[in-house]
Amino acid sequence: MENLNINCDNSADGSMLKLTHAELLDLCLVCRVVVNKPIHLSTLEKRLDPMLEPRRQMTLVTMENNKFMVQLYQKGDLVKILDGSP
């Protein structure tokens, strides 16, 4: 995670987001895919985007052991995902 940049511009209209580091970290989810083979980030993005349907763009960051981080950019997206989770 040392290459993680949470200050990139991922807003829908191309303008720079005005979120602090703490606010961005509060909008992160760390997830794990439970399979015995490596997961490709592009495949995961294709599957997650229609399921999560974020209003703003989301960013996926690969971690170790089939873990990944989902960076969201709007609290409403996070609430919607958490409310719909088991």
N, C-alpha and C positions, 0 to 999 in steps of 0.2 A: 504493500500500500504506500510505499515511499514515493511512488510516481503519481499519486493521486492529486489531481488538481480540481478543487471544488469551486474555483473562481472562474471557470470558463463561461462563456456566453451561450446559454441554451434557452433563451427566452423565445417565445413564439414570434415576436415581431422584430427580433434581431437587436434589441436594445440591451445594454448591460444590466444584469440584475443587481439590485441594491440590497443584497442579503449579506449579513455578517457570516463569519466562519461558524459561529455557534448556531445561527439560524439554518445554515446549510446542513450542518451535522444533524440537527434535529429532523431534517427531512430525508434522512438516509435509512434504508433498510438493509440488513445483512441477511442473505438467504443461502440455503444449501440445497443443491439438487442431489437426491439420494439415488445414485446409480453407481455402478462399478467401472464406468469408463469416463474419460474426459468429456466435458461439455464445451462445445464451441460457442463463443459469445454471440456470433451472428445468428446461430440457430436459436439461441435463447431469446435474443431480442425479437426475432420474428414471432415467437410463441407468446412472449409476455405482453408485447404492445397491444394486441387486440384484447387480451384478458384484462389488463389493468386499465386501459384506455385513459392515460393521463391527459389532462387538459393542456398542460405544458409538456415539452419534451422531457424524457427521462434519459439518464445516462447509466449504463451498466459498466462496472469495473470488475475485472476478474481478480479473484483472490486464490488461495491455495485450497486443495481438497474439495473441488467442485463447489466452492463458496463464491458468492459474488455480492457486490454491493449495488443497490439500486439507489441512485441519487435522483430525488424529485426536486421540483423547484416551486411547488405551491402546496400549502398545508392542506387544502381541500383534496388534492390527489392522495396524500398520505392517509387522511381520514377515511376516504372512500375505500382505499385498499385494505386498511385495517378493519373497517366495519364489515367488509366482505370476506374476511379470512376466517378459517375454522377456529 
